[in-house]
Amino acid sequence: MSTKQPANFPWRVYWLLFGVIVLFALAPILSALFSGLLAEVNGCTLTEHDMHPCVVGDMEFGGIISFFFVLSLFALATLPLGGGALIVWLATLIIHRIAWRRMQKAKTQ
């Protein structure tokens, strides 16, 4: 006789999606923070309107650091999109959880 274990709710999938949404929404801000930190540690000037030379080790990274700093403007799009995606994620999670619980109750009866 084999007794089937009830299936577990797929929390792992929902938490993975949550992490992807949050990472997408915060990516431009994280890139700006990282470039600002890199410029500060190496004593470089960082502005959003001009590129300044920044030598890290033996390589010049001024253009790349400035580029990633200016990418923070994409946060104007990714933050609202991420917020909307989180609302959809939460609604889907609630509906799926309620349906899953009802299905589990129906199987036991």
SEMAR-22173 format. One record per residue (C-alpha): residue number from 0; residue in three letters; x, y, z. Coordinates in Angstrom, 3 decimals, decimal comma. Example, Ala and Ser with C-alpha at 12.3 -4.5 7.8 and 13.67 -1.06 7.14 Angstrom:
2
[atom 0; 'ala'; [12,300; -4,500; 7,800]]
[atom 1; 'ser'; [13,670; -1,060; 7,140]]
***
This chain:
109
[atom 0; 'met'; [0,000; 0,000; 0,000]]
[atom 1; 'ser'; [1,360; 3,331; -0,949]]
[atom 2; 'thr'; [0,011; 6,456; 0,612]]
[atom 3; 'lys'; [0,643; 9,592; -1,342]]
[atom 4; 'gln'; [2,046; 12,539; 0,510]]
[atom 5; 'pro'; [0,159; 15,764; -0,143]]
[atom 6; 'ala'; [2,035; 17,993; -2,538]]
[atom 7; 'asn'; [3,800; 20,929; -0,953]]
[atom 8; 'phe'; [2,954; 24,436; -2,031]]
[atom 9; 'pro'; [5,647; 25,736; -4,452]]
[atom 10; 'trp'; [7,032; 28,451; -2,179]]
[atom 11; 'arg'; [10,471; 28,168; -3,732]]
[atom 12; 'val'; [9,167; 29,307; -7,133]]
[atom 13; 'tyr'; [7,379; 32,284; -5,623]]
[atom 14; 'trp'; [10,435; 33,384; -3,624]]
[atom 15; 'leu'; [12,633; 33,026; -6,706]]
[atom 16; 'leu'; [10,255; 35,208; -8,713]]
[atom 17; 'phe'; [10,160; 37,727; -5,864]]
[atom 18; 'gly'; [13,968; 37,946; -5,921]]
[atom 19; 'val'; [14,057; 38,388; -9,700]]
[atom 20; 'ile'; [11,459; 41,176; -9,575]]
[atom 21; 'val'; [13,248; 43,029; -6,761]]
[atom 22; 'leu'; [16,622; 42,640; -8,466]]
[atom 23; 'phe'; [15,171; 43,964; -11,735]]
[atom 24; 'ala'; [13,626; 46,966; -9,981]]
[atom 25; 'leu'; [16,754; 47,834; -8,002]]
[atom 26; 'ala'; [19,427; 47,046; -10,615]]
[atom 27; 'pro'; [19,895; 50,650; -11,824]]
[atom 28; 'ile'; [20,191; 51,927; -8,258]]
[atom 29; 'leu'; [22,643; 49,181; -7,335]]
[atom 30; 'ser'; [24,787; 49,979; -10,384]]
[atom 31; 'ala'; [24,879; 53,665; -9,416]]
[atom 32; 'leu'; [25,792; 52,820; -5,820]]
[atom 33; 'phe'; [28,537; 50,458; -6,966]]
[atom 34; 'ser'; [30,012; 52,970; -9,420]]
[atom 35; 'gly'; [29,868; 55,714; -6,784]]
[atom 36; 'leu'; [31,616; 53,473; -4,267]]
[atom 37; 'leu'; [34,257; 52,480; -6,812]]
[atom 38; 'ala'; [34,898; 56,113; -7,717]]
[atom 39; 'glu'; [35,090; 57,183; -4,066]]
[atom 40; 'val'; [37,486; 54,399; -3,072]]
[atom 41; 'asn'; [39,819; 55,299; -5,927]]
[atom 42; 'gly'; [39,575; 59,071; -5,423]]
[atom 43; 'cys'; [37,812; 59,757; -8,739]]
[atom 44; 'thr'; [35,348; 62,487; -9,608]]
[atom 45; 'leu'; [31,927; 61,207; -10,643]]
[atom 46; 'thr'; [29,241; 63,391; -12,197]]
[atom 47; 'glu'; [26,239; 62,562; -14,337]]
[atom 48; 'his'; [27,007; 65,146; -17,002]]
[atom 49; 'asp'; [30,714; 64,619; -17,669]]
[atom 50; 'met'; [33,242; 61,800; -17,895]]
[atom 51; 'his'; [36,358; 62,113; -15,772]]
[atom 52; 'pro'; [39,400; 59,859; -15,898]]
[atom 53; 'cys'; [39,499; 57,202; -13,194]]
[atom 54; 'val'; [42,458; 54,866; -13,002]]
[atom 55; 'val'; [41,873; 51,660; -11,037]]
[atom 56; 'gly'; [45,038; 49,614; -10,799]]
[atom 57; 'asp'; [46,654; 50,164; -14,188]]
[atom 58; 'met'; [43,454; 50,529; -16,196]]
[atom 59; 'glu'; [41,288; 53,546; -16,969]]
[atom 60; 'phe'; [37,645; 52,988; -15,979]]
[atom 61; 'gly'; [36,251; 56,558; -16,103]]
[atom 62; 'gly'; [33,899; 55,909; -19,001]]
[atom 63; 'ile'; [32,548; 52,659; -17,608]]
[atom 64; 'ile'; [32,024; 54,107; -14,134]]
[atom 65; 'ser'; [30,223; 57,129; -15,581]]
[atom 66; 'phe'; [28,076; 54,876; -17,774]]
[atom 67; 'phe'; [26,937; 52,752; -14,838]]
[atom 68; 'phe'; [26,311; 55,880; -12,773]]
[atom 69; 'val'; [24,056; 57,345; -15,471]]
[atom 70; 'leu'; [22,190; 54,016; -15,708]]
[atom 71; 'ser'; [20,498; 55,011; -12,460]]
[atom 72; 'leu'; [18,079; 57,047; -14,592]]
[atom 73; 'phe'; [16,530; 53,749; -15,694]]
[atom 74; 'ala'; [15,202; 53,487; -12,145]]
[atom 75; 'leu'; [12,487; 55,892; -13,281]]
[atom 76; 'ala'; [11,147; 52,968; -15,320]]
[atom 77; 'thr'; [12,236; 49,886; -13,385]]
[atom 78; 'leu'; [10,923; 50,938; -9,964]]
[atom 79; 'pro'; [7,303; 51,449; -11,103]]
[atom 80; 'leu'; [7,460; 48,321; -13,275]]
[atom 81; 'gly'; [8,862; 46,322; -10,369]]
[atom 82; 'gly'; [6,178; 47,682; -8,050]]
[atom 83; 'gly'; [3,456; 46,677; -10,488]]
[atom 84; 'ala'; [5,035; 43,256; -10,932]]
[atom 85; 'leu'; [5,104; 42,794; -7,148]]
[atom 86; 'ile'; [1,393; 43,601; -6,946]]
[atom 87; 'val'; [0,672; 41,002; -9,648]]
[atom 88; 'trp'; [3,029; 38,544; -7,886]]
[atom 89; 'leu'; [1,217; 38,996; -4,565]]
[atom 90; 'ala'; [-2,251; 38,637; -6,106]]
[atom 91; 'thr'; [-1,156; 35,485; -7,940]]
[atom 92; 'leu'; [0,361; 34,071; -4,763]]
[atom 93; 'ile'; [-2,815; 34,672; -2,750]]
[atom 94; 'ile'; [-5,109; 33,208; -5,410]]
[atom 95; 'his'; [-2,852; 30,185; -5,947]]
[atom 96; 'arg'; [-2,540; 29,542; -2,208]]
[atom 97; 'ile'; [-6,319; 29,681; -1,680]]
[atom 98; 'ala'; [-6,952; 27,363; -4,643]]
[atom 99; 'trp'; [-4,202; 24,975; -3,498]]
[atom 100; 'arg'; [-5,653; 24,813; 0,028]]
[atom 101; 'arg'; [-9,151; 24,108; -1,312]]
[atom 102; 'met'; [-7,755; 21,381; -3,562]]
[atom 103; 'gln'; [-5,942; 19,786; -0,623]]
[atom 104; 'lys'; [-9,122; 19,811; 1,454]]
[atom 105; 'ala'; [-11,085; 18,236; -1,396]]
[atom 106; 'lys'; [-8,503; 15,426; -1,717]]
[atom 107; 'thr'; [-8,738; 14,548; 1,964]]
[atom 108; 'gln'; [-12,530; 14,329; 1,987]]
***
